Amino acid sequence: MIDLELVREFLSVNYNRFILYIIMLSIVTLVFFGIDKYKAITRKWRVPEAVLLSLTAIGGAFGGLLGMMLFRHKIRKPMFFIIVPLATVLYIALIIYVTATPYGVT
């Protein structure tokens, strides 16, 4: 079982780095979605779905969601239609939780 108090303490100390990590990984994920869409159109080698979902899960959820909407890519795939928005909501909750903690909100 994950000790949420320990996670909160670690992230609250480093929340600026955490936010920067989320932003950078979201940009990378958005680029990967764009590359995969381009490769799909030109019928070339594709980025594996596991890579796109992994990038989304480890912090690139915002970039994945933006990539789905911007490029209209992977919007009919149930795995993406469910996991990417869910990951985005979870990361929003985590960001709120982490950034609110230093100010005494528990």
C-alpha positions as CSV (number, residue, x, y, z in Angstrom):
1,M,0.0,0.0,0.0
2,I,1.3,3.5,-0.9
3,D,1.7,5.8,2.1
4,L,-0.1,9.0,0.8
5,E,1.3,11.1,3.5
6,L,4.8,10.3,2.4
7,V,4.0,11.0,-1.2
8,R,2.4,14.3,-0.3
9,E,5.4,15.3,1.8
10,F,7.8,14.4,-1.0
11,L,5.8,16.2,-3.7
12,S,5.0,19.3,-1.6
13,V,8.7,20.0,-1.1
14,N,9.4,19.6,-4.8
15,Y,6.1,20.7,-6.3
16,N,7.7,23.2,-8.6
17,R,9.8,20.4,-10.1
18,F,6.8,18.2,-10.3
19,I,4.8,20.8,-12.2
20,L,7.8,21.3,-14.6
21,Y,8.0,17.5,-15.0
22,I,4.3,17.4,-16.0
23,I,4.7,20.3,-18.4
24,M,7.8,18.8,-20.1
25,L,6.3,15.3,-20.4
26,S,3.1,16.7,-21.7
27,I,5.0,18.5,-24.5
28,V,6.8,15.3,-25.3
29,T,3.6,13.3,-25.4
30,L,1.9,15.9,-27.6
31,V,4.8,15.7,-30.0
32,F,4.5,11.9,-30.1
33,F,0.8,12.0,-30.8
34,G,1.5,14.4,-33.6
35,I,4.2,12.2,-35.1
36,D,2.0,9.2,-34.9
37,K,-0.8,11.0,-36.6
38,Y,1.5,12.1,-39.4
39,K,2.9,8.6,-39.8
40,A,-0.7,7.3,-39.9
41,I,-1.6,9.7,-42.7
42,T,1.6,8.9,-44.7
43,R,1.3,5.1,-44.0
44,K,4.7,4.8,-42.4
45,W,6.0,3.1,-39.3
46,R,3.9,4.1,-36.3
47,V,4.6,4.9,-32.7
48,P,3.3,1.9,-30.7
49,E,0.2,2.5,-28.7
50,A,1.9,1.2,-25.6
51,V,4.4,4.1,-25.9
52,L,1.6,6.7,-26.2
53,L,-0.3,5.2,-23.3
54,S,2.9,4.9,-21.2
55,L,3.8,8.6,-21.8
56,T,0.3,9.5,-20.8
57,A,0.3,7.5,-17.6
58,I,3.7,8.7,-16.4
59,G,2.8,12.4,-16.6
60,G,2.0,13.4,-20.1
61,A,-1.8,13.2,-19.7
62,F,-2.4,16.8,-20.6
63,G,-0.3,16.5,-23.8
64,G,-2.1,13.2,-24.7
65,L,-5.5,14.8,-24.3
66,L,-4.5,17.8,-26.3
67,G,-3.0,15.6,-28.9
68,M,-6.2,13.6,-29.2
69,M,-8.3,16.7,-29.6
70,L,-5.8,18.8,-31.8
71,F,-4.9,16.0,-34.2
72,R,-8.2,14.1,-33.9
73,H,-6.0,11.1,-33.3
74,K,-6.9,7.9,-31.4
75,I,-10.4,9.3,-30.5
76,R,-12.2,6.1,-31.5
77,K,-9.9,3.7,-29.6
78,P,-11.6,2.7,-26.3
79,M,-8.2,2.4,-24.5
80,F,-7.4,6.0,-25.4
81,F,-10.9,7.3,-25.0
82,I,-11.0,6.1,-21.4
83,I,-7.4,6.1,-20.1
84,V,-6.3,9.6,-21.4
85,P,-9.2,11.6,-19.9
86,L,-9.0,9.6,-16.7
87,A,-5.3,10.2,-16.4
88,T,-5.8,13.9,-17.0
89,V,-8.4,14.1,-14.2
90,L,-6.1,12.2,-11.9
91,Y,-3.2,14.5,-12.6
92,I,-5.4,17.5,-12.1
93,A,-6.4,16.1,-8.7
94,L,-2.7,15.3,-7.9
95,I,-1.6,18.8,-8.9
96,I,-4.3,20.4,-6.7
97,Y,-3.4,18.1,-3.8
98,V,0.3,18.8,-4.1
99,T,0.2,22.6,-4.6
100,A,-2.4,23.1,-1.8
101,T,-0.4,21.1,0.8
102,P,2.3,23.8,1.5
103,Y,-0.4,26.3,2.4
104,G,-1.9,24.1,5.1
105,V,-4.8,22.6,3.2
106,T,-5.1,18.9,4.1
